[in-house]
Amino acid sequence: MDYSLITTRLGEQVRQRRLNRGLTQAALASLAGITRQKVIAVEKGDLSVGMMAYARVLGALDCEFTVVPARMPTLDDIQGVFD
């Protein structure tokens, strides 16, 4: 499986959790002790973001990592591939 798809999915889940909690990116950054730009990178699934940033963000959202078997991408996941 493509690594970028995994981080993209994680970023989407982080963003949804942040929105569900009613937090702005700046507020989450403050809680996590990182910059707003780093939160943006996490939510985009940027491959250059280190594990510590993901851990800080998830901790600030009262979440943790869980390892689950990967699933095949859906049509929504790959919609922009052939544009």
PyMOL Python script that loads the backbone (N, CA, C, O; Angstrom):
from pymol import cmd

cmd.read_pdbstr("""\
ATOM      1  N   MET A   1       0.848  -1.184   0.000  1.00  0.00           N
ATOM      2  CA  MET A   1       0.000   0.000   0.000  1.00  0.00           C
ATOM      3  C   MET A   1       0.887   1.238   0.000  1.00  0.00           C
ATOM      4  O   MET A   1       1.963   1.256   0.598  1.00  0.00           O
ATOM      5  N   ASP A   2       0.423   2.241  -0.666  1.00  0.00           N
ATOM      6  CA  ASP A   2       1.143   3.507  -0.779  1.00  0.00           C
ATOM      7  C   ASP A   2       1.186   4.211   0.583  1.00  0.00           C
ATOM      8  O   ASP A   2       0.150   4.390   1.224  1.00  0.00           O
ATOM      9  N   TYR A   3       2.372   4.603   1.018  1.00  0.00           N
ATOM     10  CA  TYR A   3       2.535   5.272   2.311  1.00  0.00           C
ATOM     11  C   TYR A   3       1.738   6.564   2.382  1.00  0.00           C
ATOM     12  O   TYR A   3       1.174   6.895   3.425  1.00  0.00           O
ATOM     13  N   SER A   4       1.691   7.288   1.281  1.00  0.00           N
ATOM     14  CA  SER A   4       0.996   8.575   1.306  1.00  0.00           C
ATOM     15  C   SER A   4      -0.506   8.396   1.535  1.00  0.00           C
ATOM     16  O   SER A   4      -1.145   9.265   2.128  1.00  0.00           O
ATOM     17  N   LEU A   5      -1.067   7.296   1.078  1.00  0.00           N
ATOM     18  CA  LEU A   5      -2.490   7.045   1.323  1.00  0.00           C
ATOM     19  C   LEU A   5      -2.739   6.828   2.820  1.00  0.00           C
ATOM     20  O   LEU A   5      -3.756   7.273   3.352  1.00  0.00           O
ATOM     21  N   ILE A   6      -1.828   6.155   3.483  1.00  0.00           N
ATOM     22  CA  ILE A   6      -1.963   5.919   4.925  1.00  0.00           C
ATOM     23  C   ILE A   6      -1.915   7.239   5.687  1.00  0.00           C
ATOM     24  O   ILE A   6      -2.752   7.482   6.555  1.00  0.00           O
ATOM     25  N   THR A   7      -0.941   8.095   5.371  1.00  0.00           N
ATOM     26  CA  THR A   7      -0.841   9.372   6.087  1.00  0.00           C
ATOM     27  C   THR A   7      -1.986  10.307   5.719  1.00  0.00           C
ATOM     28  O   THR A   7      -2.423  11.104   6.548  1.00  0.00           O
ATOM     29  N   THR A   8      -2.476  10.217   4.482  1.00  0.00           N
ATOM     30  CA  THR A   8      -3.628  11.022   4.082  1.00  0.00           C
ATOM     31  C   THR A   8      -4.850  10.630   4.888  1.00  0.00           C
ATOM     32  O   THR A   8      -5.584  11.494   5.367  1.00  0.00           O
ATOM     33  N   ARG A   9      -5.073   9.342   5.041  1.00  0.00           N
ATOM     34  CA  ARG A   9      -6.207   8.866   5.842  1.00  0.00           C
ATOM     35  C   ARG A   9      -6.072   9.307   7.297  1.00  0.00           C
ATOM     36  O   ARG A   9      -7.048   9.735   7.913  1.00  0.00           O
ATOM     37  N   LEU A  10      -4.872   9.202   7.838  1.00  0.00           N
ATOM     38  CA  LEU A  10      -4.647   9.626   9.212  1.00  0.00           C
ATOM     39  C   LEU A  10      -4.921  11.120   9.354  1.00  0.00           C
ATOM     40  O   LEU A  10      -5.569  11.551  10.308  1.00  0.00           O
ATOM     41  N   GLY A  11      -4.430  11.899   8.409  1.00  0.00           N
ATOM     42  CA  GLY A  11      -4.666  13.343   8.439  1.00  0.00           C
ATOM     43  C   GLY A  11      -6.141  13.686   8.402  1.00  0.00           C
ATOM     44  O   GLY A  11      -6.593  14.583   9.113  1.00  0.00           O
ATOM     45  N   GLU A  12      -6.898  12.972   7.572  1.00  0.00           N
ATOM     46  CA  GLU A  12      -8.337  13.197   7.494  1.00  0.00           C
ATOM     47  C   GLU A  12      -9.020  12.872   8.818  1.00  0.00           C
ATOM     48  O   GLU A  12      -9.930  13.584   9.243  1.00  0.00           O
ATOM     49  N   GLN A  13      -8.585  11.807   9.461  1.00  0.00           N
ATOM     50  CA  GLN A  13      -9.167  11.436  10.749  1.00  0.00           C
ATOM     51  C   GLN A  13      -8.824  12.468  11.821  1.00  0.00           C
ATOM     52  O   GLN A  13      -9.665  12.801  12.656  1.00  0.00           O
ATOM     53  N   VAL A  14      -7.597  12.970  11.798  1.00  0.00           N
ATOM     54  CA  VAL A  14      -7.189  14.006  12.757  1.00  0.00           C
ATOM     55  C   VAL A  14      -8.041  15.250  12.546  1.00  0.00           C
ATOM     56  O   VAL A  14      -8.550  15.826  13.508  1.00  0.00           O
ATOM     57  N   ARG A  15      -8.201  15.669  11.287  1.00  0.00           N
ATOM     58  CA  ARG A  15      -8.998  16.857  10.991  1.00  0.00           C
ATOM     59  C   ARG A  15     -10.439  16.675  11.466  1.00  0.00           C
ATOM     60  O   ARG A  15     -11.010  17.575  12.082  1.00  0.00           O
ATOM     61  N   GLN A  16     -11.019  15.524  11.184  1.00  0.00           N
ATOM     62  CA  GLN A  16     -12.402  15.291  11.596  1.00  0.00           C
ATOM     63  C   GLN A  16     -12.544  15.305  13.112  1.00  0.00           C
ATOM     64  O   GLN A  16     -13.511  15.852  13.642  1.00  0.00           O
ATOM     65  N   ARG A  17     -11.593  14.713  13.802  1.00  0.00           N
ATOM     66  CA  ARG A  17     -11.619  14.706  15.272  1.00  0.00           C
ATOM     67  C   ARG A  17     -11.499  16.136  15.808  1.00  0.00           C
ATOM     68  O   ARG A  17     -12.195  16.516  16.749  1.00  0.00           O
ATOM     69  N   ARG A  18     -10.602  16.925  15.194  1.00  0.00           N
ATOM     70  CA  ARG A  18     -10.430  18.326  15.617  1.00  0.00           C
ATOM     71  C   ARG A  18     -11.736  19.094  15.442  1.00  0.00           C
ATOM     72  O   ARG A  18     -12.170  19.812  16.344  1.00  0.00           O
ATOM     73  N   LEU A  19     -12.355  18.939  14.281  1.00  0.00           N
ATOM     74  CA  LEU A  19     -13.612  19.638  14.015  1.00  0.00           C
ATOM     75  C   LEU A  19     -14.719  19.182  14.970  1.00  0.00           C
ATOM     76  O   LEU A  19     -15.501  20.000  15.455  1.00  0.00           O
ATOM     77  N   ASN A  20     -14.780  17.887  15.235  1.00  0.00           N
ATOM     78  CA  ASN A  20     -15.779  17.362  16.170  1.00  0.00           C
ATOM     79  C   ASN A  20     -15.605  17.935  17.572  1.00  0.00           C
ATOM     80  O   ASN A  20     -16.573  18.100  18.315  1.00  0.00           O
ATOM     81  N   ARG A  21     -14.375  18.231  17.915  1.00  0.00           N
ATOM     82  CA  ARG A  21     -14.088  18.819  19.234  1.00  0.00           C
ATOM     83  C   ARG A  21     -14.268  20.337  19.241  1.00  0.00           C
ATOM     84  O   ARG A  21     -14.163  20.974  20.290  1.00  0.00           O
ATOM     85  N   GLY A  22     -14.540  20.915  18.065  1.00  0.00           N
ATOM     86  CA  GLY A  22     -14.756  22.364  17.967  1.00  0.00           C
ATOM     87  C   GLY A  22     -13.483  23.172  18.084  1.00  0.00           C
ATOM     88  O   GLY A  22     -13.509  24.318  18.531  1.00  0.00           O
ATOM     89  N   LEU A  23     -12.367  22.582  17.683  1.00  0.00           N
ATOM     90  CA  LEU A  23     -11.079  23.261  17.783  1.00  0.00           C
ATOM     91  C   LEU A  23     -10.640  23.842  16.446  1.00  0.00           C
ATOM     92  O   LEU A  23     -10.877  23.253  15.392  1.00  0.00           O
ATOM     93  N   THR A  24     -10.003  24.996  16.502  1.00  0.00           N
ATOM     94  CA  THR A  24      -9.335  25.526  15.319  1.00  0.00           C
ATOM     95  C   THR A  24      -7.972  24.858  15.211  1.00  0.00           C
ATOM     96  O   THR A  24      -7.510  24.206  16.147  1.00  0.00           O
ATOM     97  N   GLN A  25      -7.340  25.029  14.062  1.00  0.00           N
ATOM     98  CA  GLN A  25      -5.979  24.502  13.918  1.00  0.00           C
ATOM     99  C   GLN A  25      -5.041  25.173  14.911  1.00  0.00           C
ATOM    100  O   GLN A  25      -4.162  24.523  15.477  1.00  0.00           O
ATOM    101  N   ALA A  26      -5.226  26.461  15.121  1.00  0.00           N
ATOM    102  CA  ALA A  26      -4.375  27.191  16.069  1.00  0.00           C
ATOM    103  C   ALA A  26      -4.572  26.676  17.495  1.00  0.00           C
ATOM    104  O   ALA A  26      -3.604  26.526  18.241  1.00  0.00           O
ATOM    105  N   ALA A  27      -5.816  26.406  17.871  1.00  0.00           N
ATOM    106  CA  ALA A  27      -6.079  25.905  19.223  1.00  0.00           C
ATOM    107  C   ALA A  27      -5.466  24.523  19.406  1.00  0.00           C
ATOM    108  O   ALA A  27      -4.882  24.234  20.450  1.00  0.00           O
ATOM    109  N   LEU A  28      -5.596  23.667  18.392  1.00  0.00           N
ATOM    110  CA  LEU A  28      -4.989  22.339  18.479  1.00  0.00           C
ATOM    111  C   LEU A  28      -3.474  22.443  18.569  1.00  0.00           C
ATOM    112  O   LEU A  28      -2.839  21.728  19.344  1.00  0.00           O
ATOM    113  N   ALA A  29      -2.901  23.335  17.776  1.00  0.00           N
ATOM    114  CA  ALA A  29      -1.454  23.534  17.815  1.00  0.00           C
ATOM    115  C   ALA A  29      -0.994  23.942  19.209  1.00  0.00           C
ATOM    116  O   ALA A  29       0.020  23.452  19.705  1.00  0.00           O
ATOM    117  N   SER A  30      -1.741  24.835  19.832  1.00  0.00           N
ATOM    118  CA  SER A  30      -1.406  25.279  21.184  1.00  0.00           C
ATOM    119  C   SER A  30      -1.481  24.123  22.176  1.00  0.00           C
ATOM    120  O   SER A  30      -0.585  23.953  23.003  1.00  0.00           O
ATOM    121  N   LEU A  31      -2.541  23.333  22.096  1.00  0.00           N
ATOM    122  CA  LEU A  31      -2.686  22.175  22.989  1.00  0.00           C
ATOM    123  C   LEU A  31      -1.577  21.148  22.784  1.00  0.00           C
ATOM    124  O   LEU A  31      -1.107  20.526  23.737  1.00  0.00           O
ATOM    125  N   ALA A  32      -1.164  20.978  21.523  1.00  0.00           N
ATOM    126  CA  ALA A  32      -0.157  19.969  21.198  1.00  0.00           C
ATOM    127  C   ALA A  32       1.274  20.480  21.363  1.00  0.00           C
ATOM    128  O   ALA A  32       2.215  19.687  21.356  1.00  0.00           O
ATOM    129  N   GLY A  33       1.445  21.768  21.510  1.00  0.00           N
ATOM    130  CA  GLY A  33       2.777  22.338  21.653  1.00  0.00           C
ATOM    131  C   GLY A  33       3.568  22.334  20.353  1.00  0.00           C
ATOM    132  O   GLY A  33       4.790  22.180  20.358  1.00  0.00           O
ATOM    133  N   ILE A  34       2.855  22.505  19.228  1.00  0.00           N
ATOM    134  CA  ILE A  34       3.498  22.581  17.917  1.00  0.00           C
ATOM    135  C   ILE A  34       2.941  23.790  17.179  1.00  0.00           C
ATOM    136  O   ILE A  34       2.039  24.462  17.681  1.00  0.00           O
ATOM    137  N   THR A  35       3.463  24.068  16.008  1.00  0.00           N
ATOM    138  CA  THR A  35       2.986  25.212  15.241  1.00  0.00           C
ATOM    139  C   THR A  35       1.711  24.869  14.472  1.00  0.00           C
ATOM    140  O   THR A  35       1.407  23.702  14.226  1.00  0.00           O
ATOM    141  N   ARG A  36       0.983  25.906  14.103  1.00  0.00           N
ATOM    142  CA  ARG A  36      -0.217  25.714  13.284  1.00  0.00           C
ATOM    143  C   ARG A  36       0.166  25.122  11.929  1.00  0.00           C
ATOM    144  O   ARG A  36      -0.571  24.308  11.373  1.00  0.00           O
ATOM    145  N   GLN A  37       1.315  25.530  11.403  1.00  0.00           N
ATOM    146  CA  GLN A  37       1.778  24.991  10.123  1.00  0.00           C
ATOM    147  C   GLN A  37       2.000  23.480  10.218  1.00  0.00           C
ATOM    148  O   GLN A  37       1.748  22.753   9.257  1.00  0.00           O
ATOM    149  N   LYS A  38       2.463  23.016  11.356  1.00  0.00           N
ATOM    150  CA  LYS A  38       2.666  21.577  11.547  1.00  0.00           C
ATOM    151  C   LYS A  38       1.324  20.852  11.611  1.00  0.00           C
ATOM    152  O   LYS A  38       1.196  19.745  11.087  1.00  0.00           O
ATOM    153  N   VAL A  39       0.319  21.463  12.248  1.00  0.00           N
ATOM    154  CA  VAL A  39      -1.020  20.870  12.270  1.00  0.00           C
ATOM    155  C   VAL A  39      -1.563  20.766  10.850  1.00  0.00           C
ATOM    156  O   VAL A  39      -2.156  19.753  10.478  1.00  0.00           O
ATOM    157  N   ILE A  40      -1.361  21.806  10.067  1.00  0.00           N
ATOM    158  CA  ILE A  40      -1.800  21.782   8.665  1.00  0.00           C
ATOM    159  C   ILE A  40      -1.129  20.623   7.929  1.00  0.00           C
ATOM    160  O   ILE A  40      -1.786  19.898   7.182  1.00  0.00           O
ATOM    161  N   ALA A  41       0.169  20.448   8.135  1.00  0.00           N
ATOM    162  CA  ALA A  41       0.905  19.361   7.481  1.00  0.00           C
ATOM    163  C   ALA A  41       0.386  17.995   7.930  1.00  0.00           C
ATOM    164  O   ALA A  41       0.264  17.080   7.116  1.00  0.00           O
ATOM    165  N   VAL A  42       0.085  17.857   9.209  1.00  0.00           N
ATOM    166  CA  VAL A  42      -0.471  16.598   9.729  1.00  0.00           C
ATOM    167  C   VAL A  42      -1.794  16.308   9.048  1.00  0.00           C
ATOM    168  O   VAL A  42      -2.029  15.190   8.589  1.00  0.00           O
ATOM    169  N   GLU A  43      -2.662  17.313   8.982  1.00  0.00           N
ATOM    170  CA  GLU A  43      -3.980  17.112   8.388  1.00  0.00           C
ATOM    171  C   GLU A  43      -3.912  16.823   6.887  1.00  0.00           C
ATOM    172  O   GLU A  43      -4.806  16.178   6.339  1.00  0.00           O
ATOM    173  N   LYS A  44      -2.870  17.292   6.231  1.00  0.00           N
ATOM    174  CA  LYS A  44      -2.681  17.006   4.807  1.00  0.00           C
ATOM    175  C   LYS A  44      -2.045  15.638   4.579  1.00  0.00           C
ATOM    176  O   LYS A  44      -2.024  15.141   3.453  1.00  0.00           O
ATOM    177  N   GLY A  45      -1.533  15.031   5.638  1.00  0.00           N
ATOM    178  CA  GLY A  45      -0.864  13.745   5.500  1.00  0.00           C
ATOM    179  C   GLY A  45       0.528  13.866   4.914  1.00  0.00           C
ATOM    180  O   GLY A  45       1.017  12.950   4.254  1.00  0.00           O
ATOM    181  N   ASP A  46       1.159  14.997   5.158  1.00  0.00           N
ATOM    182  CA  ASP A  46       2.509  15.266   4.650  1.00  0.00           C
ATOM    183  C   ASP A  46       3.485  14.202   5.153  1.00  0.00           C
ATOM    184  O   ASP A  46       3.602  13.970   6.356  1.00  0.00           O
ATOM    185  N   LEU A  47       4.179  13.565   4.218  1.00  0.00           N
ATOM    186  CA  LEU A  47       5.109  12.484   4.580  1.00  0.00           C
ATOM    187  C   LEU A  47       6.331  12.973   5.345  1.00  0.00           C
ATOM    188  O   LEU A  47       7.037  12.167   5.953  1.00  0.00           O
ATOM    189  N   SER A  48       6.594  14.276   5.328  1.00  0.00           N
ATOM    190  CA  SER A  48       7.771  14.789   6.035  1.00  0.00           C
ATOM    191  C   SER A  48       7.517  15.031   7.528  1.00  0.00           C
ATOM    192  O   SER A  48       8.450  15.328   8.273  1.00  0.00           O
ATOM    193  N   VAL A  49       6.267  14.905   7.963  1.00  0.00           N
ATOM    194  CA  VAL A  49       5.934  15.134   9.376  1.00  0.00           C
ATOM    195  C   VAL A  49       6.430  13.957  10.204  1.00  0.00           C
ATOM    196  O   VAL A  49       6.185  12.798   9.869  1.00  0.00           O
ATOM    197  N   GLY A  50       7.122  14.266  11.277  1.00  0.00           N
ATOM    198  CA  GLY A  50       7.676  13.226  12.138  1.00  0.00           C
ATOM    199  C   GLY A  50       6.632  12.604  13.061  1.00  0.00           C
ATOM    200  O   GLY A  50       5.569  13.175  13.302  1.00  0.00           O
ATOM    201  N   MET A  51       6.954  11.452  13.554  1.00  0.00           N
ATOM    202  CA  MET A  51       6.071  10.701  14.450  1.00  0.00           C
ATOM    203  C   MET A  51       5.744  11.504  15.707  1.00  0.00           C
ATOM    204  O   MET A  51       4.631  11.405  16.224  1.00  0.00           O
ATOM    205  N   MET A  52       6.686  12.290  16.202  1.00  0.00           N
ATOM    206  CA  MET A  52       6.444  13.075  17.419  1.00  0.00           C
ATOM    207  C   MET A  52       5.310  14.077  17.208  1.00  0.00           C
ATOM    208  O   MET A  52       4.496  14.281  18.108  1.00  0.00           O
ATOM    209  N   ALA A  53       5.247  14.704  16.036  1.00  0.00           N
ATOM    210  CA  ALA A  53       4.165  15.661  15.763  1.00  0.00           C
ATOM    211  C   ALA A  53       2.822  14.947  15.753  1.00  0.00           C
ATOM    212  O   ALA A  53       1.853  15.438  16.333  1.00  0.00           O
ATOM    213  N   TYR A  54       2.758  13.784  15.094  1.00  0.00           N
ATOM    214  CA  TYR A  54       1.512  13.016  15.101  1.00  0.00           C
ATOM    215  C   TYR A  54       1.133  12.624  16.529  1.00  0.00           C
ATOM    216  O   TYR A  54      -0.034  12.719  16.909  1.00  0.00           O
ATOM    217  N   ALA A  55       2.108  12.188  17.315  1.00  0.00           N
ATOM    218  CA  ALA A  55       1.836  11.772  18.692  1.00  0.00           C
ATOM    219  C   ALA A  55       1.332  12.950  19.527  1.00  0.00           C
ATOM    220  O   ALA A  55       0.409  12.789  20.325  1.00  0.00           O
ATOM    221  N   ARG A  56       1.919  14.114  19.354  1.00  0.00           N
ATOM    222  CA  ARG A  56       1.484  15.299  20.110  1.00  0.00           C
ATOM    223  C   ARG A  56       0.054  15.694  19.748  1.00  0.00           C
ATOM    224  O   ARG A  56      -0.755  16.011  20.620  1.00  0.00           O
ATOM    225  N   VAL A  57      -0.247  15.670  18.438  1.00  0.00           N
ATOM    226  CA  VAL A  57      -1.588  16.030  17.983  1.00  0.00           C
ATOM    227  C   VAL A  57      -2.613  15.030  18.501  1.00  0.00           C
ATOM    228  O   VAL A  57      -3.660  15.419  19.020  1.00  0.00           O
ATOM    229  N   LEU A  58      -2.314  13.753  18.361  1.00  0.00           N
ATOM    230  CA  LEU A  58      -3.255  12.740  18.831  1.00  0.00           C
ATOM    231  C   LEU A  58      -3.445  12.810  20.344  1.00  0.00           C
ATOM    232  O   LEU A  58      -4.560  12.653  20.841  1.00  0.00           O
ATOM    233  N   GLY A  59      -2.365  13.043  21.066  1.00  0.00           N
ATOM    234  CA  GLY A  59      -2.470  13.199  22.514  1.00  0.00           C
ATOM    235  C   GLY A  59      -3.340  14.383  22.896  1.00  0.00           C
ATOM    236  O   GLY A  59      -4.134  14.296  23.833  1.00  0.00           O
ATOM    237  N   ALA A  60      -3.194  15.498  22.171  1.00  0.00           N
ATOM    238  CA  ALA A  60      -4.004  16.688  22.447  1.00  0.00           C
ATOM    239  C   ALA A  60      -5.482  16.441  22.142  1.00  0.00           C
ATOM    240  O   ALA A  60      -6.358  17.090  22.713  1.00  0.00           O
ATOM    241  N   LEU A  61      -5.751  15.492  21.229  1.00  0.00           N
ATOM    242  CA  LEU A  61      -7.132  15.146  20.880  1.00  0.00           C
ATOM    243  C   LEU A  61      -7.658  13.964  21.704  1.00  0.00           C
ATOM    244  O   LEU A  61      -8.741  13.445  21.432  1.00  0.00           O
ATOM    245  N   ASP A  62      -6.886  13.547  22.707  1.00  0.00           N
ATOM    246  CA  ASP A  62      -7.251  12.390  23.535  1.00  0.00           C
ATOM    247  C   ASP A  62      -7.444  11.136  22.688  1.00  0.00           C
ATOM    248  O   ASP A  62      -8.390  10.376  22.894  1.00  0.00           O
ATOM    249  N   CYS A  63      -6.543  10.930  21.742  1.00  0.00           N
ATOM    250  CA  CYS A  63      -6.566   9.761  20.856  1.00  0.00           C
ATOM    251  C   CYS A  63      -5.226   9.045  20.935  1.00  0.00           C
ATOM    252  O   CYS A  63      -4.276   9.537  21.544  1.00  0.00           O
ATOM    253  N   GLU A  64      -5.167   7.881  20.312  1.00  0.00           N
ATOM    254  CA  GLU A  64      -3.912   7.146  20.215  1.00  0.00           C
ATOM    255  C   GLU A  64      -3.874   6.403  18.887  1.00  0.00           C
ATOM    256  O   GLU A  64      -4.896   6.245  18.220  1.00  0.00           O
ATOM    257  N   PHE A  65      -2.683   5.950  18.514  1.00  0.00           N
ATOM    258  CA  PHE A  65      -2.528   5.158  17.293  1.00  0.00           C
ATOM    259  C   PHE A  65      -3.086   3.758  17.510  1.00  0.00           C
ATOM    260  O   PHE A  65      -2.969   3.194  18.598  1.00  0.00           O
ATOM    261  N   THR A  66      -3.684   3.215  16.485  1.00  0.00           N
ATOM    262  CA  THR A  66      -4.109   1.827  16.478  1.00  0.00           C
ATOM    263  C   THR A  66      -3.691   1.229  15.154  1.00  0.00           C
ATOM    264  O   THR A  66      -3.927   1.823  14.101  1.00  0.00           O
ATOM    265  N   VAL A  67      -3.077   0.068  15.190  1.00  0.00           N
ATOM    266  CA  VAL A  67      -2.647  -0.590  13.969  1.00  0.00           C
ATOM    267  C   VAL A  67      -3.743  -1.553  13.540  1.00  0.00           C
ATOM    268  O   VAL A  67      -4.136  -2.449  14.287  1.00  0.00           O
ATOM    269  N   VAL A  68      -4.228  -1.347  12.319  1.00  0.00           N
ATOM    270  CA  VAL A  68      -5.274  -2.195  11.749  1.00  0.00           C
ATOM    271  C   VAL A  68      -4.851  -2.603  10.342  1.00  0.00           C
ATOM    272  O   VAL A  68      -4.061  -1.905   9.706  1.00  0.00           O
ATOM    273  N   PRO A  69      -5.368  -3.723   9.854  1.00  0.00           N
ATOM    274  CA  PRO A  69      -5.033  -4.118   8.484  1.00  0.00           C
ATOM    275  C   PRO A  69      -5.474  -3.037   7.498  1.00  0.00           C
ATOM    276  O   PRO A  69      -6.537  -2.434   7.649  1.00  0.00           O
ATOM    277  N   ALA A  70      -4.645  -2.807   6.497  1.00  0.00           N
ATOM    278  CA  ALA A  70      -4.951  -1.800   5.480  1.00  0.00           C
ATOM    279  C   ALA A  70      -6.100  -2.284   4.607  1.00  0.00           C
ATOM    280  O   ALA A  70      -6.288  -3.482   4.398  1.00  0.00           O
ATOM    281  N   ARG A  71      -6.853  -1.333   4.112  1.00  0.00           N
ATOM    282  CA  ARG A  71      -7.941  -1.670   3.189  1.00  0.00           C
ATOM    283  C   ARG A  71      -7.584  -1.121   1.816  1.00  0.00           C
ATOM    284  O   ARG A  71      -6.764  -0.211   1.691  1.00  0.00           O
ATOM    285  N   MET A  72      -8.193  -1.670   0.813  1.00  0.00           N
ATOM    286  CA  MET A  72      -7.979  -1.191  -0.539  1.00  0.00           C
ATOM    287  C   MET A  72      -8.574   0.214  -0.656  1.00  0.00           C
ATOM    288  O   MET A  72      -9.597   0.505  -0.037  1.00  0.00           O
ATOM    289  N   PRO A  73      -7.940   1.083  -1.446  1.00  0.00           N
ATOM    290  CA  PRO A  73      -8.495   2.430  -1.603  1.00  0.00           C
ATOM    291  C   PRO A  73      -9.847   2.394  -2.308  1.00  0.00           C
ATOM    292  O   PRO A  73     -10.092   1.544  -3.164  1.00  0.00           O
ATOM    293  N   THR A  74     -10.709   3.317  -1.941  1.00  0.00           N
ATOM    294  CA  THR A  74     -12.010   3.444  -2.589  1.00  0.00           C
ATOM    295  C   THR A  74     -11.871   4.371  -3.792  1.00  0.00           C
ATOM    296  O   THR A  74     -10.824   4.989  -3.986  1.00  0.00           O
ATOM    297  N   LEU A  75     -12.908   4.466  -4.586  1.00  0.00           N
ATOM    298  CA  LEU A  75     -12.897   5.398  -5.715  1.00  0.00           C
ATOM    299  C   LEU A  75     -12.714   6.836  -5.234  1.00  0.00           C
ATOM    300  O   LEU A  75     -12.055   7.632  -5.903  1.00  0.00           O
ATOM    301  N   ASP A  76     -13.292   7.174  -4.076  1.00  0.00           N
ATOM    302  CA  ASP A  76     -13.104   8.513  -3.523  1.00  0.00           C
ATOM    303  C   ASP A  76     -11.649   8.772  -3.172  1.00  0.00           C
ATOM    304  O   ASP A  76     -11.154   9.886  -3.344  1.00  0.00           O
ATOM    305  N   ASP A  77     -10.963   7.746  -2.680  1.00  0.00           N
ATOM    306  CA  ASP A  77      -9.556   7.898  -2.304  1.00  0.00           C
ATOM    307  C   ASP A  77      -8.680   8.209  -3.519  1.00  0.00           C
ATOM    308  O   ASP A  77      -7.701   8.946  -3.403  1.00  0.00           O
ATOM    309  N   ILE A  78      -9.024   7.658  -4.672  1.00  0.00           N
ATOM    310  CA  ILE A  78      -8.156   7.800  -5.850  1.00  0.00           C
ATOM    311  C   ILE A  78      -8.743   8.693  -6.928  1.00  0.00           C
ATOM    312  O   ILE A  78      -8.264   8.689  -8.062  1.00  0.00           O
ATOM    313  N   GLN A  79      -9.776   9.459  -6.592  1.00  0.00           N
ATOM    314  CA  GLN A  79     -10.475  10.247  -7.596  1.00  0.00           C
ATOM    315  C   GLN A  79      -9.563  11.198  -8.368  1.00  0.00           C
ATOM    316  O   GLN A  79      -9.811  11.421  -9.552  1.00  0.00           O
ATOM    317  N   GLY A  80      -8.538  11.759  -7.772  1.00  0.00           N
ATOM    318  CA  GLY A  80      -7.684  12.717  -8.466  1.00  0.00           C
ATOM    319  C   GLY A  80      -6.510  12.111  -9.202  1.00  0.00           C
ATOM    320  O   GLY A  80      -5.753  12.836  -9.848  1.00  0.00           O
ATOM    321  N   VAL A  81      -6.338  10.819  -9.125  1.00  0.00           N
ATOM    322  CA  VAL A  81      -5.163  10.159  -9.710  1.00  0.00           C
ATOM    323  C   VAL A  81      -5.100  10.323 -11.221  1.00  0.00           C
ATOM    324  O   VAL A  81      -4.019  10.511 -11.779  1.00  0.00           O
ATOM    325  N   PHE A  82      -6.249  10.256 -11.888  1.00  0.00           N
ATOM    326  CA  PHE A  82      -6.254  10.268 -13.348  1.00  0.00           C
ATOM    327  C   PHE A  82      -6.603  11.621 -13.954  1.00  0.00           C
ATOM    328  O   PHE A  82      -6.839  11.721 -15.157  1.00  0.00           O
ATOM    329  N   ASP A  83      -6.636  12.657 -13.129  1.00  0.00           N
ATOM    330  CA  ASP A  83      -6.936  14.015 -13.644  1.00  0.00           C
ATOM    331  C   ASP A  83      -5.770  14.585 -14.399  1.00  0.00           C
ATOM    332  O   ASP A  83      -5.847  15.709 -14.896  1.00  0.00           O
TER     333      ASP A  83
END
""", "prot")
cmd.dss("prot")
cmd.show_as("cartoon", "prot")
cmd.util.cbc("prot")
cmd.orient("prot")
